[in-house]
Amino acid sequence: MKRIEKILKKNKYIKIKLKKTKTNHLEVKAEINGIKGRFILDTGASNSCVGLDLIDYFKLDAKESDTKAAGAGATDMETQQSENNSLKVANWETNKCHLVLFDLSHVNTALMQHNAKKVQGIIGADILQKGKAFIDYNKSLLYLKKSKNK
């Protein structure tokens, strides 16, 4: 693994510590529009998401959306969207983060039933692809490639 870490560093990847939760999720701290939050890393989520109740908290410009969200036992959830937000995860950042906004109460209820802390959102495959992510599950590390154009 040391060799892979060395190669990633040489190729301008940023190493980000993840926290394994009591529910076996990987959690990452990030900032949206300069506001700190706690997010689940979810490779199965096509889009990064934030709870509808946090629109003002993260200073999001929310717009109506025709898209329905589904996942983690919930379907046909109403959504909104917010485009061109800044997202910073450790030293990796983008100013073109598009977010899906929906009710995350079912996610947080499940977390709290297992004595895990609530999250403000989900970092999904859109950001992982943009950052050309590598995940080291054994060491709970995320690597994102430093971008020239944010």
Backbone torsions as a table, in degrees:
resi	resn	phi	psi	omega
1	MET	NA	-30.5	179.6
2	LYS	-59.8	-36.3	-179.4
3	ARG	-66.4	-42.6	178.7
4	ILE	-63.4	-43.9	179.0
5	GLU	-59.7	-41.1	179.5
6	LYS	-65.0	-42.8	178.9
7	ILE	-63.9	-43.8	179.7
8	LEU	-63.5	-42.0	179.0
9	LYS	-62.7	-43.1	179.1
10	LYS	-61.2	-32.3	-179.0
11	ASN	-93.1	21.6	173.6
12	LYS	65.1	39.7	172.6
13	TYR	-91.4	144.7	178.4
14	ILE	-101.1	131.3	179.6
15	LYS	-89.3	127.6	-176.9
16	ILE	-126.3	126.2	179.2
17	LYS	-75.7	136.0	175.2
18	LEU	-110.6	155.4	176.7
19	LYS	-113.5	129.6	176.0
20	LYS	-84.5	123.2	-177.1
21	THR	-86.0	172.6	178.3
22	LYS	-64.7	-18.2	178.8
23	THR	-95.1	7.2	178.6
24	ASN	73.8	14.8	173.2
25	HIS	-83.7	158.8	172.2
26	LEU	-100.5	128.1	-175.7
27	GLU	-113.4	142.7	179.5
28	VAL	-133.8	142.9	175.0
29	LYS	-91.9	138.9	-178.6
30	ALA	-149.6	168.2	175.5
31	GLU	-122.3	132.8	172.5
32	ILE	-114.3	123.9	-178.8
33	ASN	51.2	37.1	176.8
34	GLY	82.9	2.6	-178.3
35	ILE	-106.8	128.0	-177.0
36	LYS	-75.2	145.8	176.1
37	GLY	-154.7	171.4	179.1
38	ARG	-114.8	130.6	-173.4
39	PHE	-132.7	146.0	172.1
40	ILE	-85.1	136.5	173.4
41	LEU	-86.5	120.2	-174.0
42	ASP	-133.9	100.3	-179.7
43	THR	-66.4	-19.5	-180.0
44	GLY	-88.3	-8.8	178.1
45	ALA	-87.3	121.8	-177.1
46	SER	-67.6	-31.7	-178.3
47	ASN	-125.9	152.1	172.4
48	SER	-76.8	145.1	-170.8
49	CYS	-135.8	155.6	174.0
50	VAL	-136.6	149.6	177.8
51	GLY	-64.7	139.4	178.6
52	LEU	-55.8	-32.3	-178.2
53	ASP	-73.5	-2.7	-176.2
54	LEU	-111.7	16.0	-179.8
55	ILE	-56.6	-50.7	-179.8
56	ASP	-69.6	-40.1	-178.5
57	TYR	-55.8	-46.3	-178.5
58	PHE	-92.1	7.8	178.3
59	LYS	54.9	51.3	-177.4
60	LEU	-93.8	143.4	173.0
61	ASP	-95.9	96.2	-173.4
62	ALA	-90.2	139.9	177.3
63	LYS	-129.0	151.1	177.9
64	GLU	-60.8	152.7	179.2
65	SER	-139.5	143.6	176.8
66	ASP	-85.2	-11.2	-177.2
67	THR	-72.6	139.0	173.9
68	LYS	-103.7	140.4	179.9
69	ALA	-97.8	150.8	175.9
70	ALA	-146.3	149.9	176.2
71	GLY	151.8	157.0	177.1
72	ALA	48.6	44.0	174.2
73	GLY	87.2	2.8	178.9
74	ALA	-122.5	144.6	179.0
75	THR	-136.1	164.6	176.6
76	ASP	53.1	38.7	179.6
77	MET	-83.2	135.8	176.5
78	GLU	-64.3	141.9	-179.7
79	THR	-130.7	161.5	166.2
80	GLN	-128.7	173.7	178.4
81	GLN	-137.2	157.0	177.8
82	SER	-141.9	127.2	-174.8
83	GLU	-110.7	159.8	173.5
84	ASN	55.3	47.1	175.1
85	ASN	-92.8	156.1	172.9
86	SER	-87.4	138.9	176.6
87	LEU	-131.8	127.5	178.3
88	LYS	-126.9	124.7	176.0
89	VAL	-122.5	109.1	-172.1
90	ALA	54.5	-121.9	179.8
91	ASN	-98.6	7.8	177.1
92	TRP	-95.6	136.1	179.5
93	GLU	-150.2	157.0	174.5
94	THR	-142.2	149.5	175.3
95	ASN	-106.6	9.9	-177.7
96	LYS	-123.5	49.5	-178.9
97	CYS	-93.0	117.9	176.7
98	HIS	-98.4	131.2	-175.9
99	LEU	-119.9	142.9	169.9
100	VAL	-97.0	132.3	-178.7
101	LEU	-110.5	125.2	176.7
102	PHE	-155.8	171.4	-176.7
103	ASP	-71.3	113.1	-179.6
104	LEU	-96.2	12.4	-175.4
105	SER	-60.8	-35.5	178.7
106	HIS	-65.2	-35.0	178.0
107	VAL	-68.0	-48.0	-177.6
108	ASN	-69.4	-32.2	175.6
109	THR	-62.7	-45.0	179.2
110	ALA	-63.0	-41.4	178.8
111	LEU	-63.2	-46.6	-177.3
112	MET	-66.8	-29.3	176.7
113	GLN	-64.7	-20.6	178.5
114	HIS	-108.5	21.5	178.8
115	ASN	59.1	31.7	174.8
116	ALA	-101.7	157.5	-179.3
117	LYS	-77.1	152.1	175.4
118	LYS	-64.3	155.1	174.1
119	VAL	-119.1	157.7	177.9
120	GLN	-93.1	-14.3	-178.8
121	GLY	-178.5	-166.7	-176.0
122	ILE	-132.8	131.5	170.9
123	ILE	-94.7	116.6	-173.1
124	GLY	-105.6	-171.7	-175.8
125	ALA	-61.4	-27.8	179.7
126	ASP	-59.5	-46.2	179.8
127	ILE	-73.9	-38.6	179.1
128	LEU	-62.5	-39.2	177.0
129	GLN	-69.1	-43.8	179.4
130	LYS	-59.4	-37.5	179.6
131	GLY	-89.3	5.4	-179.2
132	LYS	48.0	53.0	-168.6
133	ALA	-67.0	144.8	165.8
134	PHE	-123.1	135.5	178.6
135	ILE	-118.8	125.9	174.7
136	ASP	-101.2	95.1	-177.1
137	TYR	-65.7	-34.7	-178.2
138	ASN	-63.3	-40.3	-178.2
139	LYS	-101.8	2.9	-177.6
140	SER	53.5	55.5	179.0
141	LEU	-126.7	143.9	174.8
142	LEU	-117.2	135.8	175.2
143	TYR	-117.4	127.1	175.9
144	LEU	-123.4	137.6	-178.5
145	LYS	-78.2	128.6	178.7
146	LYS	-61.6	129.9	-175.3
147	SER	-97.5	141.8	175.9
148	LYS	-76.5	-40.3	178.7
149	ASN	-112.0	119.5	-176.0
150	LYS	-74.4	NA	NA
